[in-house]
Amino acid sequence: MPQSGMDLDHANDLQELAARACARLRAAGCEIDVGDEATIGKLAIASDFAIATLVRQPALLARLQAGAAAPLAPPVLDAGNRAEWGRLLRLHRQAESTRMVWRDVIEHAPVEEILAASTALADGCLQLALDALEAEMVQRFGVVRAADGGVQRLVVFGLGKLGGGELNFSSDVDLVYAYEHEGESDGARSLDAQDWFARLGQQLAKLLDEVTADGFSHRVDLRLRPFGNAGRVALSFAAMEHYFLTEGRDWERYAWQKARPVAGDLVAGERLLQALRPFVYRRYLDYGALDGLRTMKAAIAAEVARKDMADDLKRGPGGIREIEFLAQALQLIRGGREPALRERRLLPALRALVAAGHVDAEAGQGLIDAYRYLRVLENRVQMLGDAQVHALPADPVQHERIARGLGHAGMASLDGELQQVRARVASEFAALLAPRELPAGDSDLALYWRGLPDNGDAE
């Protein structure tokens, strides 16, 4: 069947895009043989961000052409290059992210590898920045000591997809700061523990999040801490435990289900998670969580209609978050008595639910396949311009780029396939949460859905 005029226009646009990318890279000093042009063309169609990074860092291309499986070496941050810390972190993040684009688009790495690499990059940048800033704080104020003289360090917890080890290509990182014991620093200028760690945490967020001429390293979101923006930046373990015992809500059980120490004192962080386990996973069968999820399902449908999010891969009907909340709800219901279900990662969690008989094997595999598909597509949408977006581009040429980059003849083919995947997810979600009369009013989970940072009201 001959191509339509629109299809031919789009094809010509993409050929011109690839040719311009090769010309830009040659002008930047990259050596590109005729045999390399097809590869560069594929990369250019998939990611403006990757081409821009290679233009700024031309030596990176040869490194990727030699094989992109191994992560790039991180920079060194020390007192001698203090003014360059922000720039070094940003250039490293851009280079390592471009390696991920290459692994996905050119070397066809599985999506699990890309998600794990995005997580490892965030973990590494957090620890690198924290170590450098901590050394600077110690120089000024000394180390923080508990009543017994033991040295205290900040614990950085990652929640959401960072905690689950499945971070998006271009995503913010949800962080919570804590420290094990109260105390004060032993320097000439002494600070109490809370002030010391709050300053450190704020500096960490700024070093990573601040947009400079070199862009940003990682967007940092601290709003999931106890009491949100009204709460203290860093809390002691005792204060954290007291909060969850007296104030903790259902949505916080969901949030802390994926919590993981990602930087600082990791061993101490695991001790807090052990202490919080009874809050997250109740010892009895927690059907209240299922009732809450049913209420939230109605709220999700209303939100999609009100905000016209039908095309949103993450928040729309049959999207990523439906799979996530389905798995997490079933984990919380049974996880108190079945330790095998206490899994931070989504795909292993679904497999555990199938193995335990809580999800039908065929349905579970369908959800696993759909999750992989949606996460690949979400990553490709974000790889285009390194933007935290979750919907296919409205611009037809950009939409076509996503489709062609994934091997489709055009965007109509991609859209049809996506519609089938989302219909399957929506069907399984409705079937697995057996219909019952919905309780009146809003549950904590319904409020949580509407209060998610990327879903509207952030109160």
Salt bridges, closest charged atoms under 4 A:
GLU16 OE1 - ARG20 NH1 3.93
GLU37 OE2 - ARG26 NH2 2.86
ASP48 OD1 - ARG401 NH2 2.73
GLU84 OE1 - ARG87 NH1 3.54
GLU96 OE2 - ARG99 NH2 2.65
ASP104 OD2 - ARG380 NE 3.01
GLU107 OE1 - ARG103 NH1 2.64
GLU112 OE2 - ARG372 NE 2.46
GLU113 OE2 - ARG103 NE 2.73
ASP123 OD2 - ARG260 NH1 2.98
ASP131 OD1 - ARG153 NH2 3.45
GLU134 OE1 - ARG153 NH2 2.83
GLU136 OE2 - ARG82 NE 2.64
GLU180 OE1 - ARG271 NH2 2.84
ASP186 OD2 - ARG145 NE 2.82
ASP195 OD1 - ARG199 NE 3.35
ASP221 OD2 - ARG223 NH2 2.92
GLU252 OE1 - ARG249 NE 3.71
GLU270 OE2 - ARG344 NH2 3.80
ASP286 OD2 - ARG253 NH1 2.42
ASP291 OD1 - ARG294 NH1 3.15
ASP291 OD1 - ARG436 NH2 3.01
GLU303 OE2 - ARG306 NH2 3.06
GLU303 OE2 - LYS307 NZ 3.33
ASP312 OD2 - ARG315 NH2 2.86
GLU322 OE2 - LYS297 NZ 3.00
GLU324 OE2 - LYS161 NZ 2.69
GLU338 OE2 - HIS358 NE2 2.97
GLU343 OE2 - ARG345 NE 2.79
GLU378 OE1 - ARG375 NE 3.03
GLU378 OE2 - HIS390 ND1 2.80
ASP386 OD2 - ARG93 NH2 2.68
GLU400 OE1 - HIS10 ND1 3.58
GLU400 OE2 - ARG404 NH2 2.94
ASP415 OD1 - HIS399 NE2 2.83
GLU417 OE1 - HIS408 NE2 3.15
GLU428 OE2 - ARG424 NE 3.06
ASP442 OD2 - ARG450 NH2 2.51
ASP454 OD2 - LYS314 NZ 2.57
ASP454 OD1 - ARG321 NH2 3.49
